[in-house]
């Protein structure tokens, strides 16, 4: 997923889904390989101007990203911990 987001030059839609902080905190308990994948995803989002702009416009940092998905139609869904 990270690679796909990294090279994406256009997104049909970008949806941000806020998940309860308690669910987002479970990321810390995932195996190291999964945690590394989340860090790779966060770096890819940072490098993608389209997706990072969508997060910035909502005042969301990539450090709260816990997952993402890209459909065949280039619809992007980014899941973030809701810190409120």
Biopython code that builds the backbone (N, CA, C, O; Angstrom):
import numpy as np
from Bio.PDB.StructureBuilder import StructureBuilder

atoms = [
    (1, "UNK", "N", (0.817, -1.185, 0.000)),
    (1, "UNK", "CA", (0.000, 0.000, 0.000)),
    (1, "UNK", "C", (0.866, 1.257, 0.000)),
    (1, "UNK", "O", (0.572, 2.223, -0.704)),
    (2, "UNK", "N", (1.922, 1.237, 0.785)),
    (2, "UNK", "CA", (2.793, 2.412, 0.866)),
    (2, "UNK", "C", (3.365, 2.755, -0.503)),
    (2, "UNK", "O", (3.395, 3.921, -0.895)),
    (3, "UNK", "N", (3.816, 1.741, -1.223)),
    (3, "UNK", "CA", (4.396, 1.987, -2.545)),
    (3, "UNK", "C", (3.367, 2.600, -3.478)),
    (3, "UNK", "O", (3.677, 3.525, -4.228)),
    (4, "UNK", "N", (2.153, 2.092, -3.435)),
    (4, "UNK", "CA", (1.103, 2.611, -4.310)),
    (4, "UNK", "C", (0.795, 4.078, -3.992)),
    (4, "UNK", "O", (0.619, 4.885, -4.904)),
    (5, "UNK", "N", (0.730, 4.420, -2.722)),
    (5, "UNK", "CA", (0.474, 5.807, -2.336)),
    (5, "UNK", "C", (1.656, 6.692, -2.734)),
    (5, "UNK", "O", (1.472, 7.821, -3.189)),
    (6, "UNK", "N", (2.846, 6.176, -2.560)),
    (6, "UNK", "CA", (4.051, 6.951, -2.859)),
    (6, "UNK", "C", (4.103, 7.378, -4.328)),
    (6, "UNK", "O", (4.510, 8.500, -4.631)),
    (7, "UNK", "N", (3.696, 6.497, -5.236)),
    (7, "UNK", "CA", (3.792, 6.812, -6.663)),
    (7, "UNK", "C", (2.516, 7.411, -7.251)),
    (7, "UNK", "O", (2.504, 7.815, -8.414)),
    (8, "UNK", "N", (1.449, 7.473, -6.464)),
    (8, "UNK", "CA", (0.173, 7.997, -6.945)),
    (8, "UNK", "C", (0.304, 9.469, -7.317)),
    (8, "UNK", "O", (0.833, 10.266, -6.542)),
    (9, "UNK", "N", (-0.178, 9.828, -8.506)),
    (9, "UNK", "CA", (-0.128, 11.227, -8.948)),
    (9, "UNK", "C", (-1.507, 11.859, -9.005)),
    (9, "UNK", "O", (-1.631, 13.066, -9.218)),
    (10, "UNK", "N", (-2.545, 11.054, -8.818)),
    (10, "UNK", "CA", (-3.907, 11.575, -8.830)),
    (10, "UNK", "C", (-4.774, 10.679, -7.957)),
    (10, "UNK", "O", (-4.610, 9.459, -7.941)),
    (11, "UNK", "N", (-5.685, 11.292, -7.242)),
    (11, "UNK", "CA", (-6.630, 10.533, -6.426)),
    (11, "UNK", "C", (-8.034, 10.972, -6.786)),
    (11, "UNK", "O", (-8.316, 12.168, -6.870)),
    (12, "UNK", "N", (-8.912, 10.013, -6.997)),
    (12, "UNK", "CA", (-10.296, 10.325, -7.311)),
    (12, "UNK", "C", (-10.938, 11.028, -6.113)),
    (12, "UNK", "O", (-11.484, 12.123, -6.252)),
    (13, "UNK", "N", (-10.873, 10.401, -4.944)),
    (13, "UNK", "CA", (-11.336, 10.998, -3.694)),
    (13, "UNK", "C", (-10.380, 10.593, -2.579)),
    (13, "UNK", "O", (-9.700, 9.570, -2.659)),
    (14, "UNK", "N", (-10.347, 11.417, -1.545)),
    (14, "UNK", "CA", (-9.578, 11.084, -0.354)),
    (14, "UNK", "C", (-10.519, 11.203, 0.836)),
    (14, "UNK", "O", (-11.082, 12.265, 1.101)),
    (15, "UNK", "N", (-10.674, 10.103, 1.542)),
    (15, "UNK", "CA", (-11.546, 10.066, 2.708)),
    (15, "UNK", "C", (-10.687, 9.819, 3.936)),
    (15, "UNK", "O", (-9.835, 8.931, 3.947)),
    (16, "UNK", "N", (-10.921, 10.610, 4.961)),
    (16, "UNK", "CA", (-10.211, 10.435, 6.221)),
    (16, "UNK", "C", (-11.195, 9.860, 7.228)),
    (16, "UNK", "O", (-12.247, 10.442, 7.493)),
    (17, "UNK", "N", (-10.839, 8.712, 7.781)),
    (17, "UNK", "CA", (-11.687, 8.040, 8.764)),
    (17, "UNK", "C", (-10.982, 8.118, 10.107)),
    (17, "UNK", "O", (-9.858, 7.641, 10.263)),
    (18, "UNK", "N", (-11.652, 8.720, 11.065)),
    (18, "UNK", "CA", (-11.099, 8.826, 12.416)),
    (18, "UNK", "C", (-11.550, 7.618, 13.226)),
    (18, "UNK", "O", (-12.743, 7.347, 13.359)),
    (19, "UNK", "N", (-10.571, 6.901, 13.763)),
    (19, "UNK", "CA", (-10.880, 5.738, 14.596)),
    (19, "UNK", "C", (-10.621, 6.123, 16.047)),
    (19, "UNK", "O", (-9.744, 6.944, 16.317)),
    (20, "UNK", "N", (-11.363, 5.547, 16.982)),
    (20, "UNK", "CA", (-11.144, 5.872, 18.389)),
    (20, "UNK", "C", (-9.684, 5.677, 18.782)),
    (20, "UNK", "O", (-9.031, 4.739, 18.324)),
    (21, "UNK", "N", (-9.186, 6.547, 19.615)),
    (21, "UNK", "CA", (-7.786, 6.493, 20.038)),
    (21, "UNK", "C", (-7.431, 5.127, 20.608)),
    (21, "UNK", "O", (-6.313, 4.646, 20.419)),
    (22, "UNK", "N", (-8.373, 4.499, 21.306)),
    (22, "UNK", "CA", (-8.086, 3.185, 21.900)),
    (22, "UNK", "C", (-7.756, 2.148, 20.830)),
    (22, "UNK", "O", (-6.909, 1.282, 21.048)),
    (23, "UNK", "N", (-8.407, 2.230, 19.692)),
    (23, "UNK", "CA", (-8.107, 1.315, 18.585)),
    (23, "UNK", "C", (-6.764, 1.685, 17.972)),
    (23, "UNK", "O", (-5.937, 0.819, 17.686)),
    (24, "UNK", "N", (-6.559, 2.973, 17.776)),
    (24, "UNK", "CA", (-5.291, 3.425, 17.219)),
    (24, "UNK", "C", (-4.111, 3.073, 18.091)),
    (24, "UNK", "O", (-3.018, 2.823, 17.583)),
    (25, "UNK", "N", (-4.313, 3.047, 19.396)),
    (25, "UNK", "CA", (-3.232, 2.703, 20.325)),
    (25, "UNK", "C", (-2.823, 1.243, 20.200)),
    (25, "UNK", "O", (-1.709, 0.881, 20.579)),
    (26, "UNK", "N", (-3.707, 0.400, 19.674)),
    (26, "UNK", "CA", (-3.372, -1.005, 19.492)),
    (26, "UNK", "C", (-2.199, -1.172, 18.534)),
    (26, "UNK", "O", (-1.506, -2.189, 18.567)),
    (27, "UNK", "N", (-1.977, -0.179, 17.687)),
    (27, "UNK", "CA", (-0.860, -0.231, 16.742)),
    (27, "UNK", "C", (0.451, -0.456, 17.484)),
    (27, "UNK", "O", (1.336, -1.150, 16.986)),
    (28, "UNK", "N", (0.577, 0.121, 18.657)),
    (28, "UNK", "CA", (1.808, -0.027, 19.434)),
    (28, "UNK", "C", (2.057, -1.473, 19.840)),
    (28, "UNK", "O", (3.197, -1.864, 20.089)),
    (29, "UNK", "N", (0.988, -2.271, 19.908)),
    (29, "UNK", "CA", (1.105, -3.660, 20.344)),
    (29, "UNK", "C", (1.277, -4.639, 19.187)),
    (29, "UNK", "O", (1.368, -5.846, 19.411)),
    (30, "UNK", "N", (1.322, -4.137, 17.952)),
    (30, "UNK", "CA", (1.464, -5.015, 16.797)),
    (30, "UNK", "C", (2.897, -5.499, 16.664)),
    (30, "UNK", "O", (3.821, -4.862, 17.171)),
    (31, "UNK", "N", (3.084, -6.608, 15.993)),
    (31, "UNK", "CA", (4.451, -7.105, 15.776)),
    (31, "UNK", "C", (5.308, -6.063, 15.077)),
    (31, "UNK", "O", (4.795, -5.187, 14.380)),
    (32, "UNK", "N", (6.609, -6.166, 15.268)),
    (32, "UNK", "CA", (7.547, -5.177, 14.731)),
    (32, "UNK", "C", (7.406, -5.014, 13.223)),
    (32, "UNK", "O", (7.490, -3.892, 12.723)),
    (33, "UNK", "N", (7.195, -6.100, 12.485)),
    (33, "UNK", "CA", (7.071, -6.014, 11.030)),
    (33, "UNK", "C", (5.885, -5.143, 10.643)),
    (33, "UNK", "O", (5.995, -4.321, 9.733)),
    (34, "UNK", "N", (4.763, -5.310, 11.315)),
    (34, "UNK", "CA", (3.589, -4.501, 11.020)),
    (34, "UNK", "C", (3.850, -3.047, 11.383)),
    (34, "UNK", "O", (3.468, -2.142, 10.642)),
    (35, "UNK", "N", (4.489, -2.823, 12.506)),
    (35, "UNK", "CA", (4.827, -1.467, 12.920)),
    (35, "UNK", "C", (5.733, -0.793, 11.885)),
    (35, "UNK", "O", (5.561, 0.387, 11.579)),
    (36, "UNK", "N", (6.690, -1.540, 11.354)),
    (36, "UNK", "CA", (7.573, -1.001, 10.315)),
    (36, "UNK", "C", (6.783, -0.656, 9.068)),
    (36, "UNK", "O", (7.072, 0.341, 8.406)),
    (37, "UNK", "N", (5.782, -1.472, 8.738)),
    (37, "UNK", "CA", (4.942, -1.189, 7.580)),
    (37, "UNK", "C", (4.147, 0.093, 7.775)),
    (37, "UNK", "O", (3.949, 0.847, 6.822)),
    (38, "UNK", "N", (3.693, 0.347, 8.988)),
    (38, "UNK", "CA", (2.952, 1.572, 9.270)),
    (38, "UNK", "C", (3.873, 2.779, 9.117)),
    (38, "UNK", "O", (3.459, 3.810, 8.586)),
    (39, "UNK", "N", (5.113, 2.661, 9.575)),
    (39, "UNK", "CA", (6.073, 3.758, 9.408)),
    (39, "UNK", "C", (6.358, 4.004, 7.929)),
    (39, "UNK", "O", (6.483, 5.150, 7.498)),
    (40, "UNK", "N", (6.459, 2.933, 7.158)),
    (40, "UNK", "CA", (6.672, 3.065, 5.711)),
    (40, "UNK", "C", (5.478, 3.762, 5.061)),
    (40, "UNK", "O", (5.648, 4.606, 4.182)),
    (41, "UNK", "N", (4.275, 3.406, 5.495)),
    (41, "UNK", "CA", (3.063, 4.046, 4.986)),
    (41, "UNK", "C", (3.067, 5.536, 5.320)),
    (41, "UNK", "O", (2.748, 6.366, 4.469)),
    (42, "UNK", "N", (3.423, 5.871, 6.545)),
    (42, "UNK", "CA", (3.468, 7.276, 6.949)),
    (42, "UNK", "C", (4.460, 8.065, 6.115)),
    (42, "UNK", "O", (4.171, 9.194, 5.718)),
    (43, "UNK", "N", (5.634, 7.485, 5.838)),
    (43, "UNK", "CA", (6.635, 8.163, 4.996)),
    (43, "UNK", "C", (6.100, 8.355, 3.582)),
    (43, "UNK", "O", (6.308, 9.408, 2.978)),
    (44, "UNK", "N", (5.412, 7.344, 3.050)),
    (44, "UNK", "CA", (4.847, 7.446, 1.707)),
    (44, "UNK", "C", (3.811, 8.562, 1.627)),
    (44, "UNK", "O", (3.761, 9.302, 0.644)),
    (45, "UNK", "N", (2.992, 8.680, 2.658)),
    (45, "UNK", "CA", (1.988, 9.751, 2.692)),
    (45, "UNK", "C", (2.683, 11.103, 2.766)),
    (45, "UNK", "O", (2.273, 12.048, 2.092)),
    (46, "UNK", "N", (3.726, 11.204, 3.572)),
    (46, "UNK", "CA", (4.487, 12.457, 3.652)),
    (46, "UNK", "C", (5.039, 12.866, 2.288)),
    (46, "UNK", "O", (5.118, 14.055, 1.981)),
    (47, "UNK", "N", (5.419, 11.890, 1.477)),
    (47, "UNK", "CA", (6.005, 12.169, 0.169)),
    (47, "UNK", "C", (4.965, 12.433, -0.918)),
    (47, "UNK", "O", (5.302, 12.945, -1.986)),
    (48, "UNK", "N", (3.711, 12.090, -0.656)),
    (48, "UNK", "CA", (2.657, 12.285, -1.641)),
    (48, "UNK", "C", (1.937, 13.599, -1.371)),
    (48, "UNK", "O", (1.220, 13.730, -0.379)),
    (49, "UNK", "N", (2.128, 14.559, -2.248)),
    (49, "UNK", "CA", (1.565, 15.903, -2.038)),
    (49, "UNK", "C", (0.044, 15.891, -1.931)),
    (49, "UNK", "O", (-0.526, 16.642, -1.140)),
    (50, "UNK", "N", (-0.611, 15.056, -2.710)),
    (50, "UNK", "CA", (-2.078, 15.029, -2.719)),
    (50, "UNK", "C", (-2.628, 14.551, -1.382)),
    (50, "UNK", "O", (-3.499, 15.192, -0.794)),
    (51, "UNK", "N", (-2.116, 13.429, -0.912)),
    (51, "UNK", "CA", (-2.623, 12.846, 0.334)),
    (51, "UNK", "C", (-2.174, 13.676, 1.537)),
    (51, "UNK", "O", (-2.959, 13.903, 2.458)),
    (52, "UNK", "N", (-0.934, 14.124, 1.536)),
    (52, "UNK", "CA", (-0.465, 14.908, 2.684)),
    (52, "UNK", "C", (-1.208, 16.237, 2.772)),
    (52, "UNK", "O", (-1.460, 16.725, 3.874)),
    (53, "UNK", "N", (-1.564, 16.836, 1.628)),
    (53, "UNK", "CA", (-2.341, 18.074, 1.650)),
    (53, "UNK", "C", (-3.723, 17.840, 2.270)),
    (53, "UNK", "O", (-4.214, 18.667, 3.039)),
    (54, "UNK", "N", (-4.340, 16.709, 1.930)),
    (54, "UNK", "CA", (-5.658, 16.386, 2.493)),
    (54, "UNK", "C", (-5.573, 16.267, 4.013)),
    (54, "UNK", "O", (-6.450, 16.749, 4.729)),
    (55, "UNK", "N", (-4.518, 15.627, 4.498)),
    (55, "UNK", "CA", (-4.345, 15.514, 5.947)),
    (55, "UNK", "C", (-4.050, 16.879, 6.565)),
    (55, "UNK", "O", (-4.628, 17.239, 7.591)),
    (56, "UNK", "N", (-3.152, 17.633, 5.939)),
    (56, "UNK", "CA", (-2.803, 18.961, 6.459)),
    (56, "UNK", "C", (-4.026, 19.875, 6.546)),
    (56, "UNK", "O", (-4.168, 20.643, 7.497)),
    (57, "UNK", "N", (-4.895, 19.786, 5.560)),
    (57, "UNK", "CA", (-6.077, 20.654, 5.550)),
    (57, "UNK", "C", (-7.024, 20.346, 6.707)),
    (57, "UNK", "O", (-7.832, 21.188, 7.099)),
    (58, "UNK", "N", (-6.917, 19.135, 7.248)),
    (58, "UNK", "CA", (-7.719, 18.741, 8.417)),
    (58, "UNK", "C", (-6.906, 18.841, 9.707)),
    (58, "UNK", "O", (-7.355, 18.419, 10.772)),
    (59, "UNK", "N", (-5.692, 19.411, 9.594)),
    (59, "UNK", "CA", (-4.774, 19.550, 10.727)),
    (59, "UNK", "C", (-4.456, 18.191, 11.360)),
    (59, "UNK", "O", (-4.461, 18.038, 12.581)),
    (60, "UNK", "N", (-4.179, 17.211, 10.493)),
    (60, "UNK", "CA", (-3.843, 15.862, 10.919)),
    (60, "UNK", "C", (-2.407, 15.578, 10.511)),
    (60, "UNK", "O", (-2.017, 15.854, 9.376)),
    (61, "UNK", "N", (-1.625, 15.034, 11.420)),
    (61, "UNK", "CA", (-0.252, 14.661, 11.091)),
    (61, "UNK", "C", (-0.200, 13.174, 10.736)),
    (61, "UNK", "O", (-1.073, 12.399, 11.126)),
    (62, "UNK", "N", (0.819, 12.799, 10.005)),
    (62, "UNK", "CA", (0.939, 11.389, 9.632)),
    (62, "UNK", "C", (1.223, 10.495, 10.834)),
    (62, "UNK", "O", (1.031, 9.282, 10.751)),
    (63, "UNK", "N", (1.670, 11.056, 11.935)),
    (63, "UNK", "CA", (1.923, 10.242, 13.127)),
    (63, "UNK", "C", (0.655, 9.616, 13.685)),
    (63, "UNK", "O", (0.732, 8.679, 14.481)),
    (64, "UNK", "N", (-0.517, 10.116, 13.282)),
    (64, "UNK", "CA", (-1.773, 9.525, 13.738)),
    (64, "UNK", "C", (-2.331, 8.507, 12.744)),
    (64, "UNK", "O", (-3.350, 7.874, 13.020)),
    (65, "UNK", "N", (-1.678, 8.343, 11.594)),
    (65, "UNK", "CA", (-2.130, 7.382, 10.579)),
    (65, "UNK", "C", (-1.886, 5.965, 11.090)),
    (65, "UNK", "O", (-0.790, 5.636, 11.543)),
    (66, "UNK", "N", (-2.925, 5.132, 11.010)),
    (66, "UNK", "CA", (-2.793, 3.735, 11.430)),
    (66, "UNK", "C", (-2.988, 2.764, 10.267)),
    (66, "UNK", "O", (-2.607, 1.598, 10.366)),
    (67, "UNK", "N", (-3.582, 3.237, 9.159)),
    (67, "UNK", "CA", (-3.797, 2.377, 7.989)),
    (67, "UNK", "C", (-4.263, 3.235, 6.819)),
    (67, "UNK", "O", (-4.625, 4.399, 6.986)),
    (68, "UNK", "N", (-4.246, 2.637, 5.638)),
    (68, "UNK", "CA", (-4.758, 3.312, 4.445)),
    (68, "UNK", "C", (-5.164, 2.261, 3.433)),
    (68, "UNK", "O", (-4.728, 1.111, 3.492)),
    (69, "UNK", "N", (-6.009, 2.679, 2.504)),
    (69, "UNK", "CA", (-6.450, 1.786, 1.444)),
    (69, "UNK", "C", (-6.620, 2.600, 0.180)),
    (69, "UNK", "O", (-7.030, 3.759, 0.242)),
    (70, "UNK", "N", (-6.310, 2.012, -0.972)),
    (70, "UNK", "CA", (-6.518, 2.652, -2.269)),
    (70, "UNK", "C", (-7.313, 1.676, -3.126)),
    (70, "UNK", "O", (-6.903, 0.533, -3.329)),
    (71, "UNK", "N", (-8.458, 2.141, -3.627)),
    (71, "UNK", "CA", (-9.289, 1.275, -4.465)),
    (71, "UNK", "C", (-8.761, 1.252, -5.895)),
    (71, "UNK", "O", (-7.865, 2.018, -6.249)),
    (72, "UNK", "N", (-9.314, 0.383, -6.696)),
    (72, "UNK", "CA", (-8.930, 0.310, -8.108)),
    (72, "UNK", "C", (-9.271, 1.605, -8.839)),
    (72, "UNK", "O", (-8.667, 1.921, -9.864)),
    (73, "UNK", "N", (-10.239, 2.351, -8.311)),
    (73, "UNK", "CA", (-10.645, 3.620, -8.917)),
    (73, "UNK", "C", (-9.846, 4.796, -8.362)),
    (73, "UNK", "O", (-10.192, 5.952, -8.606)),
    (74, "UNK", "N", (-8.784, 4.508, -7.623)),
    (74, "UNK", "CA", (-7.929, 5.524, -6.997)),
    (74, "UNK", "C", (-8.652, 6.368, -5.958)),
    (74, "UNK", "O", (-8.367, 7.556, -5.807)),
    (75, "UNK", "N", (-9.589, 5.752, -5.242)),
    (75, "UNK", "CA", (-10.190, 6.372, -4.066)),
    (75, "UNK", "C", (-9.300, 5.998, -2.891)),
    (75, "UNK", "O", (-9.032, 4.819, -2.658)),
    (76, "UNK", "N", (-8.846, 6.998, -2.154)),
    (76, "UNK", "CA", (-7.938, 6.776, -1.038)),
    (76, "UNK", "C", (-8.701, 6.935, 0.277)),
    (76, "UNK", "O", (-9.426, 7.911, 0.469)),
    (77, "UNK", "N", (-8.534, 5.982, 1.165)),
    (77, "UNK", "CA", (-9.079, 6.087, 2.520)),
    (77, "UNK", "C", (-7.906, 6.006, 3.474)),
    (77, "UNK", "O", (-7.114, 5.064, 3.434)),
    (78, "UNK", "N", (-7.805, 7.013, 4.336)),
    (78, "UNK", "CA", (-6.734, 7.056, 5.329)),
    (78, "UNK", "C", (-7.395, 6.963, 6.702)),
    (78, "UNK", "O", (-8.299, 7.735, 7.021)),
    (79, "UNK", "N", (-6.933, 6.014, 7.506)),
    (79, "UNK", "CA", (-7.460, 5.818, 8.851)),
    (79, "UNK", "C", (-6.486, 6.449, 9.856)),
    (79, "UNK", "O", (-5.294, 6.143, 9.865)),
    (80, "UNK", "N", (-7.022, 7.328, 10.694)),
    (80, "UNK", "CA", (-6.196, 8.034, 11.664)),
    (80, "UNK", "C", (-6.793, 7.902, 13.068)),
    (80, "UNK", "O", (-8.006, 7.778, 13.236)),
    (81, "UNK", "N", (-5.895, 7.931, 14.087)),
    (81, "UNK", "CA", (-6.366, 7.928, 15.477)),
    (81, "UNK", "C", (-7.049, 9.249, 15.758)),
    (81, "UNK", "O", (-6.505, 10.312, 15.460)),
    (82, "UNK", "N", (-8.221, 9.187, 16.321)),
    (82, "UNK", "CA", (-8.936, 10.396, 16.733)),
    (82, "UNK", "C", (-8.456, 10.768, 18.125)),
    (82, "UNK", "O", (-8.770, 10.090, 19.103)),
    (83, "UNK", "N", (-7.695, 11.848, 18.206)),
    (83, "UNK", "CA", (-7.099, 12.228, 19.488)),
    (83, "UNK", "C", (-8.013, 13.101, 20.337)),
    (83, "UNK", "O", (-7.645, 13.487, 21.446)),
    (84, "UNK", "N", (-9.195, 13.415, 19.831)),
    (84, "UNK", "CA", (-10.135, 14.254, 20.594)),
    (84, "UNK", "C", (-11.003, 13.445, 21.518)),
    (84, "UNK", "O", (-11.841, 14.005, 22.225)),
]
sb = StructureBuilder()
sb.init_structure("model")
sb.init_model(0)
sb.init_chain("A")
sb.init_seg("    ")
for serial, (resi, resn, name, xyz) in enumerate(atoms, 1):
    if name == "N":
        sb.init_residue(resn, " ", resi, " ")
    sb.init_atom(name, np.array(xyz, "f"), 0.0, 1.0, " ", f" {name:<3s}", serial, name[0])
structure = sb.get_structure()
